[in-house]
Amino acid sequence: MKTAILLSLVLLTTFVACDNNDSTSRDCCTNVDTYIDFRIVNLEGENRMEGTDTWTAEDFEVYDYISNEWKASTNNVMLIERDDENCLRIFASEEIVYNSISETKLVFPNGEEDIIKTELLNPGGGSVVIKLWYNETLLWEATDSKDRFFTISK
């Protein structure tokens, strides 16, 4: 009898604790697919993330365009390995500027700045990049069979 009462109390507590009548809350999930990978080369075609005068992930700055101003991104910049080379991985902003488009600024160690625009599917929850522009040039669409991996000359 004690077991039945205890089980009933646990089940009741579980149902009450999981109930959410807050109509202003929104379902939220983790980012699904917002990464962008770059192989960064110098004018001679040498990888800037390897060898002499190496750039590291910490040398880069990333900003998100939020409320009409650039704000430091909370997304991590990572050094990853692709095709046996060190490459840079950033994550696109999920803050929508207009029409499901977000803007991210990438500042290079040499001071150059580039703008990445992405069109997102499901912005704010389970976001997926479906189009990507680099300095106003459309580089990638979800219908492409290739990965979001680009070579940049700096």
Secondary structure, DSSP 8 states (H G I E B T S, - for coil): -HHHHHHHHHHHHHHHHH----TT--------B-EEEEEEE-TTS-BTTSSTT---GGG-EEEEEETTEEEE--S--EEEEETTEEEEEEE----EEETTEEEEEEE-TTS-EEEEEEEEESTTSS-EEEEEEETTEEEEETTSSS-SEEEEE-
